[in-house]
Amino acid sequence: MSSFIAHARKDQSENWYTHELQAHLTKSAALARDFARGRGAVFAYYAGLLHDLGKFQEAFQEYIRSVTGFEKENAHIEDMESDRPNKIPHSTAGAKYAVENLDLSLGCLLAYLIAGHHTGLADWQDKKNLKRRLQNAHNELESALAGVKISDLPEDFLQLSDEKLYEEYLHFFKENENIDTELHIWMRFLFSCLVDADFLDTEAFMNGYADAHEAKQAGIRPSFPCLAELHQRYESYMAELAKKSDKQSKLNRERHAILQQCFQAADLDKSLFGLTVPTGGGKTLASLGFALKHALKFGKKRIIYAIPFTSIIEQNASVFRQALGNEVVLEHHSNLEVDEKKETTRARLATENWDAPLIVTTNVQLFESLFAARTSRCRKIHNIADSVVILDEAQQIPREFQKPITDMMRVLARDYGVTFVLCTATPPELGKETDVFGRTLLEGLPEAHEIIEDKAALAQRLRRVHIKLPEQSVAKQTWQEIADEISARNCVLAVMNTRGHARRLFAALPDTGIKLHLSANMCAAHRTEVIALIRRYLQYYSQDQLKQPLWVVSTQLIEAGVDLDFPVVYRAMAGLDSIAQAAGRCNREGKLPNGQLGEVVVFRAEQGAPTG
């Protein structure tokens, strides 16, 4: 056999081109090593060298020449080996080689990466476990090594060094007493390096380029301005904003002070910050300013802005685009995911690996990627390292997942160069928890460095509402009674605990005003349209041009970051954090006449708040 092929493609003129297997292994290994750098470069390099060792099998070479190699769309996919006739397994040979030619513990670490580079990280023992795959890979490895013998590979191509791996492993985990619970994070990081390197080299070949660098230079992947350029754009935008703003406004003066404190804190060499600012205090732009300055000072590669709800992603992304330009913001959230059962090479290569300076995503996308096993999700992990991660509305971190999330955050901050900013108006308790005997129940996060010097004083200065709580002695109200109260006012937002409650209140309101509804039952595009319509009506109201009353009934989705400003907000009884978030939609800009406070009315309906 004259040459060994990794992939094949056909150009528009029906000419075939082959991707030499040795070149693919070498380039993937070098790219993975560059991604890993001081966090396991040798492991990543060896994984790259061995990941497609099974393609040296004569059976695979015959197969790729006659069938799969000439199907460009799926030449790189091995997800459903057992479900496709004549499919030749090839990802386990390199894993088997590592186990047999290295110390068993080191070989097994590499085996996880190599065997999973198509199908995802496997458990050692489960339905499709790695242990069984290795036991059954003897013939696959023997066939691959037979191909290696007749290839043009240098004699030392497959020589692996236990010593180098041990040295790297011990260096990375020195003085770490929690290797057993933190090793999986390192494995996911290295797996990300391998997977992204493999896909990028494949993508380059499929598009006719020599390597991933050449392909990127040619524009196969989107290019973005560097962080320094984004920082200049940000400063210019903020300067223009300052010129247009009302300098006599008390709120604007407070926002300016918050911004200056963010700039000062950005110079601190710390990995966990808190930005506790009441709603309407300008957290979005202030946190962006902090992140840009901090990233430039400490060599971070990108900024990741994670938001708990897709309902406000478009809003925050729009703010960033206004400040930095339309082309710089990468949005990535659940609406962009593809069905994994239908995943093809083209779909995978189109899934962003977060190689961009500014990513706006959801908490779900961020944390599921960090704990995932699928290649398409894990691929971005190495690009999360050395970044600034802003967790907007940090109080929304799910309590039931607090331990794994805070454990992951603590390790990323300590070992992977990540700076976290907990951005919220109602800071959550994420620290260490112990029982009555002093035993640790939850390690949590170390104390965050608070950017705002005096949170309580700032909250008092930014007080723009009066909250009216119901008397315990007062009977619960019917939906019609609540609707009658609301309909006696000209402009009201009502925030309910459930979609069913929102539906009942909406039905009870009269048809004599403008009635609008928001809930998670609506698709993202519809919600965006309704929010834009509400903003238009609120603008008319502020200019005394609205001829009818405006009543908006919403579920809790409106509470976290949606930038709306009502003079009156009704809130169904809930926890204090939810009431505080609802209050953030009331007199948000402090523009009510004569400095009067907005009104937040908390009520108890005949159907109470959900338990918990």
N, C-alpha and C positions, 0 to 999 in steps of 0.2 A: 504494500500500500504506500503510495508516494507521499501522502500527507494525511494529517489527522485534522478533522473539521470540528469546530465548536458550534458554528451556526452557518447558515447560508441565506443569501438574499438575491432577489432578482430586480434589476433596475427597469426603468420604463421602456427600455429597448429590448426587454426580455433576455438580457445578458445575466448570467449567474456569477455571483462572487462568493468566495468562501472565507470564513473567519478561522484562521489557523488556531488550533487548540493551544499550542504552546504560547502564542502571543496573547491569547485571551487569559490564560492562567497567570502569566507574568504581569500583564497590565492590571488585571483585577487585584492581584496581590499587592502591587505597588500602590494602587489607589487606596485599598483598604488600610495599608500601613500608614499612609499619609493622613487618613481620617482618624486613626486611633492615636497616633503620635505617642505621647508619654504615658498613655493609659492602656498599653498592650499592643504595641506596634508589631512585635514578633509574632504574637498569637494571630493577629489579623493577617499578617503576611503569609504565614503558613496556611491559614484557612483559605486564603485566596489561591495559593498554589495547588491545593488539594481539592477544591470544591467541585471541579468537573473532571477529576481523575477518571471516573467511570466512563467518560466519553472516549477513552482509548480502547474500549472493547471493540473487537471486530464487528460484533453484532450491532453495536450502536452506530458505527461508521457506515455499515451497509444500510441501516435504517434511515440515517439522516440524509444519505445520498438519494435514497429511493422514495422516501415519504416525508417525514417531518421536516427535514432540513430545507425543503423547498416550499414549506407552508410558512411564509414569513410571520404571519400573525401569531403562531403558536409554537415556533421553534424552540422557545426558551421555557416552556411550561411543563411541569411534571406533577402537577397537583393531583391528578386522578390516575396515577400510574395503573392501578389495578382495574380501572374501569375502561381503559382504552385498549383495544386489541393491538397486539404486536408492540406495545410501548416497551422500551428498553430502559429499565431502572439504571440510573447512573450516579445518583447523589450519595449513595452509601459507601461506594468503594473508597473514596478519600477518607471518610470517617473511619472505616475499618483499617485502613493503612495507618492512620494516626494512632489508633489504639494499639496496633501490633508493633509499631516502631518507636514508640515513646513510652516513658513511664506511664503506667496505667491511668493515674489521676490526671496527668497532663493530656494524655491522648483522649480521654473521655471528654474533657473540656472542649477540645477542638472538635470532637465527633458531634457534639450538640450543634455547633455552628455549621459544620459542613453538611451534615445529614439534613438539616432544616432549611437549607438556603432556597429551596423551592416550596416545600410544603409547610414551613414554619417550625418553630422550636417544638420538639416533642418532649413528652415526659419520659422518664426512664422506664416506667411500667404503666401502660394504659392500653387502650384498644389497639392503637398503632404505635406501640412503644419502641423506643430507640434500642433497648436491649435486644429485642427480637430481631429488629432490622440488622443489627450488627452480627448476630448469630447466623443470620441467613445470607450474609453478604460475602461468604467465602468465594463462591464461584464468580461473582461480580468483580471482586478484587483480583483474583487470579487472571481473569480474562483481560482486565485493564492493564495489569503488569506485563502480560504477554505483548500487548500493544506497545507499551512503553519501551520494551526491549528492541523492537524493530523500528522505533521512531528516531528522530534526530535530536531527542532531548539530551542535554549534557549529562554526564554520568553523575554529577553531584546535584542535579535538579531536585531530587526527592530526598536529599540528605537533611534531616531535621536534628536540631540540637536540644536535648533535654536541659543542658546547662543554661542556654540563653532563655528558655522559657521559665525555668525556676527562678533565675535572677530577676526577670521581669515581674513574675508573680509575687515574689517576696518583696520587691521594691514597692509595688503598688499597694500591697496589703500590710506593709510594715506597721506595727503597733495597732493593728486593727483587731479588736477582740470580738467582732461580730461578723466574721467571714461567713459563717454558716447562714446568716440571715441576709447578708448583703451581696453574696457572690452572684445571685441571679441578676442584679442590676448591671454588674460588670459584663456578664454573659450577654445580656440584651444589648448593651452598648457595642460590644465586639460583633455581635450578630448584625447589628445595624450597619457597621462599617463594611462587613462582607457583602451584605445584600445590596447596599447602594452601589458599591464598587462594581459588583457583578452586573447589575442592571445598567449602570452608566456606560460601561465598556460595551455591553451588548447593544445599547441604544446607539452609541457612536457608530458601530459597524453597520447596523441596520440602516443608518442614514448616510453611509458612504464615507465616514471619516476614520482617520487612523486611530484616534483615541478620544477619551472623554473630554480632555482639554481642548482639542481641536474642534470637537463638536460644539462645545459651549461657546468658543470664540466665534463660530459660524452662526450662532443664534438658535441652535436646536433647543436649548433650554433658555428661558427668559433671563435677560440680564437686568440688573438693577443698579441704581446709584449706590455708592458706598455710604457708610454711616456718616462719614465726615461731610459729604455732600448733603445728606438728609439733615444734619445738624445745622448747616448753613441755611437751608430752606426754612427750617423751624424757626431760627432766630429772626429771619426776615419776616416770616408770617406773624410772629408774635409782636414784632416792632410795629407792623401795620395795624395789627389789632389794637395795640395800645394807643396809637394815634386816633383811632376812630372811637375809642371807648369814652364813656363819661367819667372823667377823672375825679369828679366830685361824688360819685356814687360810693357809698360805704361798702357795698358788696364788691365792687371792682377793686377797691383798695385792699380788701381782705384777700381777694384772689391773687393780687400782685404779691402780697406778703407770703402767701402759700407757695407761689411759684419760686420766690427767692429762697425760701427754706429748702425746697426741693433741689435747687441748684447747689446750695451749700452741702447738703447731704450726699450729693452725687460724688463728691470728692473723697468720701470715706471708704476705706477698704474693708467693707463688710459684705456679708452675703444674704442677710435677711433684714428687710426694712418694713416698717409699717407706715402707711400713709392714711391717717384717720382724719377725714374731712367731711363735714356735713354735706348732704346733697345740695347741689347748686354751687359748691365751692370751687369748681373748676378742676376736679381731680383728673379728668381725662387728658387734658393738655399738659397739666402740671406733671403727671406721671410720665408722659411721653418725653417731656423736657429732661426729667431726672434720668430716664433710661438712656437717652441719646448721650448725655454728658458722661454718665457712669460707664457706658459701653466704650466710649472713646478713651477715657482715662485708663481703664483696666483691660483693654484689649478684648472685649467681648465681640462675638461675631454677628449677633443679631438680637432683635427684640421680639419677644413673643407676648402678645396681649391676649390673655385667656379670659373669657366671659362666660358666665353660667348659662345664659339663655341665647338661643339663636335669634330671639325677638329683638335684641338690641345690638346684634353684630353689625347690621347694615348701618345703624346710627353711628356707632363708634368708628367704623371703617370710613364713613363719610367725613367725620371730623378729621381723621388722619389724612385723607386725600385732599381735603381743603388746605391743610397745613403743609403737606409734603409733595403733593402731586398725584395725579390719577394712577400713574404707572408703578407706584412703589409699594402698594399694599397688597399682600397676598392673603386672601380670605380662604380659610379651610375649615369646614364644619360638616355636620352630618348630611346636609343637603347635597354635598358633593361626592358622597360615598357611592361606590358601585356594589352591585350584588356579587359577593365573593364567589358564588357558584358559577357566575358568568364571567369571571375575571379572565381577561386575556392579556397578552403582552402589551398590546396598545393601551389597554385600560390601566395596567400597572405603571407603565412608563409615563402616562398622563397624570398619575397621582403625584402630587408635589412631595418632594423630600425635604421641604422647608429650607432649601438653599436660597434664602432671600433675607434681606436685612430687616423686614418688618412683617410679622405674621399676625393676623387677627383670627383667633380660633375660639373654640368652646372649651370649657373645662373637661367635658366628656372626651373630646378629641385628644386633648393633651394627655390626660391621665390614662385613657385607654391605650394610647400609643406606648406609654411607658410600661404598661403591664401586659401588653399584647404578645401573642405568639406568631400571628400571621406576618408574612414578609411585608405586605403592603402597608401595615401599620408600623411595624418595627423599624422600617427603613429610615425614618426621620430621627431616630433617637440620638445618633451621633451629632446631629445638627442642633439638638436641644442643649448639648454640652456647650459651655462657654457662651452663654446667652444671658440676657436679662429677661426674666419672666415676671410679668405683671399679672397678678391674680385680681381682676376687678370683681367687686362685690364678693370679697373673700368669705363673708359670713355664709355664703351659700354652699361651702364645701360640705358634702353630705356627712352627717354625724356617723352613720353606719360604716362609712369608708374612711373615717378620719385617721385611723391607725396606719393602714397601708399608704395613704396619701402623704401624711406627715413623715413617715419613715422614708419614703422615696425623696421627698423634698430635702430632708436633712442630709441624706447621702449625696444628692446632686449638688447641694450647696458646698459640702465639705470636700468632695473628691472630683467633681466634674465641672467646676468653674461657673456654676449657675448662681446668679443673684436673683433672689425672689423679693417682690414688693407686694405686700398684702394691702390692697387698696380698697377702702370701705368707709362707710359712714357709721357702721355699727360693728366694731371689731369683734371677731369670734375668739373664744378661748381655745387655743391650739397647743398650749404648753403641756408640761409633764403632769401626769396624774398619778397619785399614790392612794393606797387604801389606808385604813386606820392604823395598820401596823408599819406603815412606811414602805411597803413593797410597791414597786413600780407597776402600775396597771397600763400606762400609756406613756411612752417616752416623749412623744410630741415634738414640738419645735423649741429650740432655744429662744430666749426672749428677743423679740425683734427690736431693732433700733428705730424708734419712732421719729419720723421726719419732722412732725409738727411739735414745736416746743411745749405748748400748753394746750392740749386737746380740749379740756373743759372750758377754758376761757374762750377758745375759738368757737366752740359750739354755742356759747352764750352770745358772743358777738354776732354770730350768723343766725340767731334765732329769728325766724320769720313767721312762725305760726303759733297759735294757741290750740292746745289739744284738750278737747272736752270728753272726759270719760263718763260712762253711764253710772248712775248711782246703783248700788247693790239692791236697794229697796224697790227700785223701779222695775215694773214687769217687762218681760221681753216684748218686743214689738212685732206686729205682723208685717208681712211684706207690703201690704197696702198702706199701713201707717208710715213706714219708712219712705215709700214712694211719694206719699202726700207731702212729707217734709221736704224731700228733694225737689218736687215739682213747684214748691213755693219759692224756689231760688232760681236765679237766672243762669248760673254757670256752675255745674257740679260734676265732680268725678266721684263715682262710687266704686270701691274696691271690695270684691267679695272673696270668700275663701274657696268656693268651688264653682264649677261651671253651672251646676244645677241651681245654686243660689243666685248666680248672676242672671240666669234665664228667668227665674221667678220675679226678681226685682224689675228686670227690663219689661216683662209683660205687665207688671203692675203700674208702670209709669204711663201717664196719659199721652195721647198722640198730638198734643198741642205744642210740643217743642221738637227740637232736633234730638233724636235718640240714636246713639251709636253704641256698639258693643265690641269688646275685644276679648279673645280667649285663645288658648292653645289649640282649639278645634279648627281655627282658621289657618290656612297655609301661610307661609312666610310672606309671599307676595301680597296676599290680601291684607294681612296685618300692616304691612308697610304702607299700603294705600290708605287704610283707615287712619293710621297715625298721622300721615301727611294731611288728611282731610281735617282731623282734629286740630292740628296746628294752624291750619288756615282759619278755621272757625274761631280759635282762640285769638288769633291776630285781629279778626273782625271785632270780637268782643272788646279787646283792649282799646280799639279805636271807636267804640260806641257805634259800630256799624252792623252789629248782629241784631236782626229784627225778631228773632225767636229765642227762647231759652235753649241752652245746650246742656244735655245730660248724657254723660258717658258712663256706662257700666262695664267694668272690667274684672277679670280674675287677677290673681297676684302677679301675672307676667308683667304688668305695667310698673311694678314696684322697683325692680332692679335696673336702674339706669335709664329708663325711657324718659327723654327730656321733654316733659310737658309741664305747663304752669297754670294751675287752676286757682281761683280765689277760695274755693271751698272744696274739701275732700271729705267724703263719708267713708268710713272704714269699718267693716264687720269686725267684731271682737276677735283678736288674735294675739300672738306674742308681741312683746314690746319691740322686738327688732322689726317685725312686719309693720307695726304701726309707725315706727320711725321712717321706714322706707316709703310708706304711703304718704307721710307728711312731706317727703321730699318732692312730691308732685304739687305741693300747695305753696303759692307765693314764692316760687323757686327763685325768681329774679328779684324779689323784694320791691316790686314796682306798684304795689297797691297804694292808693292815694293817702297822703298825710302820714305815711309811715305806719299805717295800720297793719296788724298781723293777719295772716291768713287763718282760716278756721278749719280745724280737723275734728270731725265729729265721729266718735267711736260708738257704735250701737250694738245691742244684743238682739239678734233676730229670733223669731220663734223656733227656727232651726239653728242650733248653735254651731260654734266652730268645731271642726273635726278634732277628735281626741289627739293629744300630743302637741 
